[in-house]
């Protein structure tokens, strides 16, 4: 059990303040006296005028002038609330400096360090750094629980428990709730009760415990309710509604919805949606619309549900940077991909497969934009005079639009217009760059127009146990609903079974996956070329190894992959380098003998024998700088090096090339968005894509999408390392065939030839082509 003591002086001060408040109210003079007595900074904080406090305090905080710890803490809170987290962190460091200099007390003589820690923990939560939030709050609680003001303790325990819940640690989050319940909050600490209840409700919502959240958030505390009513009569502003009342009322409606009180939830959502000011808070507004749509869908009202979903998606797609979670205020992180899934579900039920397919592509585009939201080093492809300046302008407008707080609707409208104009300018001049920083997707008929008569596009999309397969040709679109239950486990099992080259344990698994993924869409094999857009765990599936009991998929069609169907429009318009044939980089010297790849070097030399005009850079000359400098000159780039692939942090996936000077030689997926290539083909040999944590959307395609954006038309890469002899045989066959066949056909022929010599699919099915197969 936790126990805190503030001493009799603290209790007397609190009691006196409450008596004064009641007395002032009784004589009808609270508001004028409040305005006359309360410092402007404190009034701004109470009224949630955070932008005003920034304007008031920012010039002083960084000028070297004397500023109190209380004012600096309120500046930090203001930065946090407008979600300027870079300045929040700087402000927290400034607050620590002042605190360590001896200025330690704030309101009613309390030590303010707990407040500083709580702002820091909440900033971590908003940025998805749950472990950091847990560590910083837990450390302070453990060392100060018997001395800090219980109001700070309630806030810190709430933040700690929420971070644990969002980090999927139910045991620790429930322990935090128990600690919150153990704190004495009787008179004179009644005013803290609602903050405790709100904190517990957030934790319960993050855990998916709607009934418990509903129970605690609807507790009634008469004294605090009276005090809050008095306070509201003194300051009611747009800002307060935006930052405080809207999230709180949304929590109440959300708890009602999650606990099955649907009529109460419906009333709560409708009341909030009817308030024009709710539209100013995009973080909450899209989730209001989403939940209201789900209620309509549960009522069987598909058309109204679709209307709510589409409005929510419009809000989500207005910004480059993904709308934040606002988790520290509402207790959970909104799942935007679930929103796209819902609109796709409804459109399919309404018999609109083409429009559903368009929203699938928009969902993948949203995932990619989220992946790249914080990058400032994306390079344009040359059609816009100053692409970086346009990107900076877009980012500036986006930040102002996202965090304008309780500003007037007209201000929002003007910013939205400026954002739309800047996005349109970027899309017209640099459409591929625009696809990385704004949510956009072509219409279904435009994608169909990219397909040749001999090609079928098979695109998978889903969430949870539902998976859709869209079969798209130049003449039509059909959709099939598949069972995705246990799909990730089945893909993992197949990959594991393929590792044993002396066993045929892979066979029933490959046949089972074929029956799940291919048999329902048998019409996709009517044409000789199959373009697959994967989703989730399917990014790790060796499609060519799927087996129908008699034949493999590779026996039927030439397969190529795409990260999204929208990519085709950019690849089709490209002109590749013709100056030189091939650049071979192999067996980089990483300074560790155990990392040497002599087989890869032998493979590269064999390829050079087939392509004598190629340029070969081995060992210490196989550097990132060499690839960066020479990449634009070669039609084909072959890299035989180690690769480290990360599905949970896809931009950190990397190729390990030779270090050179201060350069560590690591070419990350993030680097590729600032790199220029003109290659028709990039082959990544001896690399591996391990099956790690599978995220929603299209997050796992960071490396291949990066190479495509950098200028490669196609990438051949392996899902796992294959032995030297078999890889050498397949690659020499591939490059021999490439002289006379399109890329997808050349790889298929090489796999068929390798299969004859090395029948086990481990040796030939790992290699996949992503991009244009023509």
N, C-alpha and C positions, 0 to 999 in steps of 0.2 A: 504494500500500500504506500502511496506517495503522500507526503505531508509537507506543507509549506508554511512559513511564518513570516509575517511582515511587521508584527509588533503592534502594540496598542496605539502608537502615534498614527500609523497608517490607517487603522480602523476608525480612529476619531476623525481624521481628515476626510475619509470617505463618507462617514455618517453626516458630518457637517455639510459637505457638498450636496448631499441628497436633501437635507433639510432646507438649505438655501434654494435649491431648485424648486421644491414644492412651494416655498414661501413666495418666490418670484412669480410663479405661475398663478398662485392664488390672487395676487394683486394685479395680474395682467401686464407685468412689465418685464417679462423674461427676455423678449426679443431685443428691445432697445438696449437693455443693460448688457446682454450677451454681446451685441455688436460693439458696444463701447469698451467692454472689459477684455474680451478675448483677442489675443494677438492675431494679426491678419494671417500669418502662416498657419496657426492652429485652426482658424476658421476655414481656411481653404481645405485643410485636411479633412475636417469634419464634413464639409460640403462636397468632398471629392473633386475639388477644383485643382487637379494635379498639374495641368498645364500652367495654371496661374502660379503655383508654387515653383515650378521650374523656372519660369520667367523672373520670379522674385528672388530666388535663392541661387540660381546657377552662376550669375555674375560674381556673387560674393564668395561662393564656395571655392572657386578656382583662382581667385585674385590674390590670395595671400592675406586678405583682411580677416579680422577675427570673426568667427561664426560659432555659435553654440552647437554642442553635440545634438541637442534636440532639433535644431533647424536642419542640420545635415542629415539626421535620420529621416526627417520628413521629406527632404529632397530625394533621398534614396527610395523612399516609398513611392514618391511621385514618378521617378524614372521606372520603377518596377511596374507600376500600374499602367503606364503608357507603353510598356513593353520595350523600352529601350534598354536592353539587358547589358549592352556594352557599357553604357554610362552607369547602370545600376552597380556593376562590379567595381568600376572606378570609384563610385561614391561610397561603397561599402569599405573600400580601402582607406578612403579619406576619413570616414567615420571612425575607423579603428585607430588612425593616427591621433585624432583629437581625443578619443577615449583614453588612449595610452598616455597622453600628455597631462591627464588629470581631470578633464571635464567628463564626468561619468553619469551624471544624473539628469533626468528629464522631468516628466510629469509627476507632480506630487512627491518629488524627491526620490523616485525609483531609479535603480540602475538600468540603463537602457541597452546594455549589451545583448540581452535576450532578444530585444526587438531587432537589433542588427542581424543576429543569427537567423531569426525567423524570416526576414526579408531575403537573406541569402538562400535559405532552404527553399522558399517559394520560387525564387528565380531559377534554381536548379530544376524544380518540378516542371515549371513552364517550358524548359528547354529539354525535357525528357531525360535529365541526368538524375535518375532516381537514387542510385547508389550514393552520389555525392550529397543529395538532400538528406538521406538517411544518416550518413556519417556526421555531417556538420550539426544536425539537430540532436542526435543521440549523444554526441560527445558533450555538448553543453548541458543537456538535461542531466546526464550522469554526474557531472561535476558541480552542478548548481541547484539541484532540485530542492534542497532544503532552505535555500536563501532567496531565490528569485521570487518576484511578485507572481501570484498564482494566475493572473491574467496572461503573463508571458508564458507561463508553463502550459496553460491551456492551448495557446496558439502553437507553441513548439511541439507539443504532443500531437496536436491535430495535423501539423505538417509532416511530422515523422510517421504517423500512422497512415496518412494518405500516400506518402512516398513508398512505404512498404506495400500497401495495397496495389498501387500501380506497378510495383516491381514483382507482383504475383506472390508475395509472402503473406499469406493469410494469417498465419500464427502470430507474427510480430504485429500486424495491424490490429488484430483482435486484442492483443496484449495492451496496445496503446489505448484502445477504447476502455478496457478495464481500468487502466491508470487514470483516464479522464473521469470515469465514474467515481473513483476513489477520492477525488479532490473535494474538500468541503467547500460548498458554494452557497451556504446559507447567509443570512444577514451578517455583515453588510456587503457580501459579495454576490448578491442576487444578479447584479448587472452582467456578470460573466456567464451566467447560465446559458443564455441563448448562443453565445459564441462557442461554448462547449458542445451544445446540441448540433450546431451547424457543422462543427468539425467532425463529430461522430457521423453525421449524415453523409458527409463527403466520403469518409472512409467506407461506409456501407455501400454507397453507390459505386465506388471504385471496385468493390468486391462483388458487385452484382447482387447485393442483398437488398432488394427494393423494399420488402416489408419492414425490415429493421430501420432503413433510412426514413421511411414514411412515419414510423412510430416516434423516432427521436426528433424529427424536424417539426412535428406537430405538437410537441410539448408546449404547455401554456405557462408563462411566468408572469403573474399579474404586475408585480412591481416594475419589472424591466419593460413590460409592454407600455405601462403608463409613462415611464421615463422616456421611452423611445417616441411615444406620441408627442410628448412635450418638445423633444429635440426636433422632430419633424416639422413642428409648427414654426420653429425658428429658422430652419434651412431646408428647403426643398428645391433642388436644382436638377437640370438635365443631367449634370455630371453625376450627381448622387444616384439618380435612377440608372444611368448607364453602367456605373462601376459597382454599385451595391445592390439596389433593389431588383434590377432585372436578373442578375445571376441567382439571387436568393429565391425569387419567385419561380424561376425556371427549375431550381432544385426541388421546390415543393411540387411542381407539376410533374417533374421527372420521377420523383419518388412515388407519387400517386400512380403514374403510368406503370412503373416497374413492379408495383405491389398489387396491380389488378384493379385499382380504383379508377376505371376507365372514364366514367362520367365526370368525376372530379378532375381527372387529368385533362379531359377534353375542354372543360370550362376554363381551366387554368391556362392551357395553351391558347385557346381562342381569345381570352382576355389579354394575354401578352401580345399576340399577333395583331390585335386591334389597336395597340398603342404605337403610334408612328415612331416614337423614340426608340422602340425595340429594333427597328431596322438599322439604327446607327451602330449597333454592336453586332458586327458580322459573325463573331465567334460564337455567340449564343443564337443569333437569329437563324442561321442555317440549321442548327440542331432543333430549334423550335419547329421549323417547317418539316424537317425530317420525321420527328416523332409524330407530328400531327398527321403526316401522310401515312405513317404506319397504323395509326388509329383508324384512319379512313379505310385503309386496306383491310384491316381486321373486320371492319363493318361490311366488307364486300363492296365498297364504293371505289372501284378501280380508277375511274376517270378523275374524281377529286384527289385521290391519292397521287396519281401521276402529276397533277398540277402542283401539289405541294412539293413533290420530289424534284421536279424540274426547276421550280423557284429556288429550292435549296442548292441545287447544282449551279445555278446562275450566280448565287452569292459566293459559293466556293471558288468558282472560276474567274471571279472578278480580279483576283490578285495573282501576282507572280508567286510570292512566297505563300506557302500554305498557311491558312488561318490557324492560329495557335490553339492549344488545347484549352486554355483558361482553366486548367485542372485545379489549381489552388482555390478557385472561386466556386466551381460547380462540381468538383469531385470526380470527374472522369474525363477521358480523352475521346472526343468524337471520332468515329471511324468513317472517314470519307469514302473509302472503298465500299463499305457496306451500303452507303447511299447510292453509289453507282450500281451496285448489285440489285438493290431494290427497284430502281427505275428499269433496269434490264428485265427483271422478273415480271414486272407489271406489263411492260410493252410486249413481251412474249405471250403473256396470257391474253392480251388484247389483240393478238394476231398481227403484230407489227414487227417482224423480224429485221427488216432493213433499218428501222429507226433504233431498235435494240442494239444492233451491230454498231451503229454510230456512237451510242453511249458507251459501249465496250471500249471503243477506240479513245473516247474522251477520258474514260477512267484510266487507261494506260498512260495517256498524255499527262493526266493529273499526277500520277505516281512518278513519272519522270521529272516533271517540274518540281515536285516536292524533293526529289533526290538532289536536284541541282540548285535548290532555292538560295542557298547561302554562298554560292560560288560567284566570285567577282572576276574570274580570269577566263571566261568563255570567249573564244576568238570568233569573230565573224568571218564569212567566206569571201568578202570583198565587194559586195554590191552596195553597201552603205558606206558613205564617206567616213563616218565616225561611229562605228557600231558600239564601241565602248561608251561613248558619251550618251548614246541613246539608251543603253542599258542602265547607266547611272541615273539618267533622268527617270526611267521606268521604276527603278528601285526607290528613288526619292519620293515619287508620287505614291508608290505603293505603301511606303511607310506612313506617309501623312494620311492616306486614306484609311489604312488599317487602324491607326491609333489616334484618330482625331477626337476620340472621347465623346463628350456630350455636345458637340458642336451642332449648329443648325443643319437641318436637312439640305438647305441650299448650298452650304459649304461642301457637303458630301457629294451633291449632284455635280458641282463644278469640278471636283477632283475626279469623279467617275468619268466625266467627259474628257478631261485631260488624259486620264489613263487610257481610255479607249482610243483616243487620237494617236497617242504614242505607240500603242500596240499595233494599230493599223499601219503606221509608218514602218515599223519594224517588219511586219508580216509581208508588206509589199516589196521592201528592198532586200530583206534577208529572211525568207520564209523558214529555212531550216534552223537558223539561230532562234527565230521566234518560237519554233516548236519546242525549244528547250526551256524557255523562260515564260511562256504563256500557254495556257491550256487551249489547244486547238486540235481539230481533227477534220479531215475532209469528209464530204458526204459519201454515203455508201456507193452512189453511182459513179463518183470520181475514183474510188478504189477499184470498183469493177472494171472501169475503163482501162486501168493499168494492167489487167490480166489478159494474157493471150488465150486463144481458143484451146491450147493444149495444157493450160494450167488450171489447177484448183487450189483455192486458199482454204485452209482448215484452221480456224482460230478457236482456241479454248479460252474460257473465262468463267470464273466462279469464285465461291467463297464457302467455307465450311463443307458440308456434305453435298452441295449442289455444284454441278459443273455443266456448262453449256458448250456445245460444239457447233460453231457456225460454218456451214459449207457454202463458200462463195465462189461463183464463177462469173464470167463476163455477162452471163444472161440471167442470173438469179441468185437468191440467198435463201437457204434453208437453215433451220436451227433444230438441234436435238438436245434434249435434257438427259444428262448422264448421272450416274451415281458416283460421287466423289468420296464416299465414306472409306477411310483407310487408304486413300490413294497415295499419300506421302509415304506411308509405311510400305506399301507394295513396291513403289519405285526404289526405296532404299533396299528392300529385300532382293530385288532383281540385281541391282548393282553389286550387292554383297555376294550373291550367288555366282555372278559372272567372274569374280576374282579367282574362283577355283577352276582352272583350265582343265583339270582331269575329271570334272564332274559335269553331269547334265542336269543338275538341280535347277539351273536357270530356266529350263524348258517349260515346266508348268507355269512358272511365274510370267514368262514372256507371253505365253498363250493367254493367261488370265488377263493381263493388261491389254493385249490385242482385243480380246472380247469386250473389254470395258470401253476402250477408247476408239477402236477402229471398226469393229463389226457394226455398230449402230450407224456409221457413216460410210457404208460400203460404196456408195455412189461417188465418194471422193477419189476412187481409183479408176474411174472411167477415163480419165485423162492421164497421160504419161508423166506429168510433172506435178508434184505435190508441194505446196508452200505451207509450212506449219508455223503458226504463231502460238507459242506455248504460254503457260501461266503457272505460277507457283512451282510446285515440285516437278512439273513436267519439263522445266528448263534443264533438269538433270537426267532426263530419260533418254536412253539411246534408242530413238524411234526405229532405226533400221533393224534393230534386233527383235522387234515385235514379231510374233510367230503365230500363224493361224492354224498350226498343226501340220502343215505341209510346206508352206513357203514363208520366208521372211518378208518384211515390208520392202527391203532393198531389192528383192526379186521382182517386185511389182512396179515400182515407180522410182523416179529420181526425186529425192527429198532435199529441200532447202528450208532453212529457218529464217524467221524475221522476228525482231523484238516487238513490232507492231505493224499492222497492215499499212498505216500511214507513211511508213518509211519509204515505201516503194516510189512515191512521187518524187522524192529527193534523189534516190539512187538512179532512177531512169533518166534524170536530166543531166547527169554528170558526164564530164569528159575526163578520161584518165591519162596519166603520163604515157608518153610513147618514146621518150628519149633513150631509156635504157631498159633492158629486159628484166633483170632480177637482182635484188640485194639479198645476200645470204649472211645472217648473223648467227653464229653457233658457238656452243660450249663456252659461255662467258667465264672469265677467270674471277671467281668470287672470293679468292683467298682461302678456300677450304677444299682440300682434296676430296672430301666426301660429297661435295656438290658438283664435281666435275661430270661432264656428259660426253665421254669419248665416243659413244655410239651416235650421239647427235652430230658430232663433228664428222664422223664417217658418213652419216646420212647426207650432210650438207655437201661433202666432197662428191658423193655419188650424183647428187642433183646438178652440181656444176658440170659434171661430165656430160649430162644431158643438155644443159643450157650453157655452153662454153662462154657466152658473152656476159655471164653473170659476174657480179662483184662479190667476193667472199671476205668477210671480216670475222676472224676467229679469235678466241681467248681474250687478251687484253684490248684488242681493237673492237670487240663487240660491245660497244658502249651505247648508253642512251643518247649521248650527244651525237654519235655517228648516225643513229636512226633519225634523230631530229633534223640533222643537217641534210642528210641524203634522201630522206623519205619522199620528198616531192619529185624526185628524179626517176623513180623506178616504177615499172608497171606491176611487178610482183615483189613482195617482201616476204622472206621466209625467216622465221625466228625459231631457233632450236635452243630453248632456255627453260629454266625453271619458272614456274608461275605459282603465285600464291593467291587463291581466290577466296573472297569473303562475301558470303551472301547477306550477313546482317549489317555489314558496312561496305557495300559494293564499290564505292569510290576508292576504297583502300585496296582493292584487288590489284595485283601488280605483277609485272615481269621483272625478273632479276637479271639485269645486264651488268657488264663489268664496270666497277667504279672508276672514276677518272677525276683526279684533283679533289675538289670539294663536293663533287657529285657522287652520291652513293650508288648510282646506276639503277635505281628502282624507278621503273616507269609505271605509274599508277593509272588506274582508270580515270581518276580525276584529271591527271596531266593531259589525257588525250583530248579533252575539250578545249585545250589551248594549243594543240598540235595540228600541223597541216601535212597531209599526205595526199598524193594523187594516184594511189595504187588501185589497180583493178582487183587485186587479191592480196590479202595478208594471211600467211599460214603460221599458226602458233603450234609448233611441234614440241613434244616432251613436256607439255603443260598439263595441269589438272584442274578440273572444276569439281571440288568436293561437295557432297550434299550436306550442307550445314543448316542453319535456321532459315526456313522459308518464310519470307515476309509477304504482305499483301501487295496487290498491284503488280507492277513489273519491276520491282526493286532489284531483283537478282541479275538483271541484264546490264549492269553498269559497264563492264569491260567491252562486250561486243558492241553495245550501243555507242560507246566512246570511240571505238575504232571506226565505226560507220560514220560518225559525225566528223572525225578527223580527216576523212576523205577516202577511206577504203570502201570499195563497192561490195566486197565479200571477205569473210573471215572463215578459214578452216581451223578448227581447234579441237582438242581431244577432251573427253570427259574424265579420262584417267590416263596415267602414264602406261604406255605399252612397251613391251620388250624391244630392244634395239633392232634385232633382225626383222621382226614383223613390221615395225614402223618403217624401217628403211625400204622394205619391199613395197609397202603400200604407197609411200611417198614417191618413190621412183616410178611406180606405175601411174600414179596420179599426174605427175609432171610430164610423163610420156604421153598420156591421153590428152592432157591439156593443150597440146600442140594442134589437136585436130577436133576436140569436142568442147562444148560449153562446160563451164565449171561444175555444175551439179551433175552432169552426165559423166564428166571425167572422174569425179570422186566416186560416183556409183560404180563405174566400171572398175576402178581401182579396188573398191571394196569387194566386188564380185570375184576379181582375180585373186585377191588375198584370201577370200573365203575358200576358194578351191585348194589353196596350199595350206592354209591354217584355218580349219573349219570352225573352231570354237569362236563364238561371237565376241569374246573378250578382245581378240586380236584385231578385229576390223570394224566393230560397231561403235567404238569410242569417238571416231572422227565425224564431225558434223560441219556442214557449211551454212553460215549465216550471212544473209544479204542476197545479192543478185546472183542467181545461178546461171544466167545466160552467158 
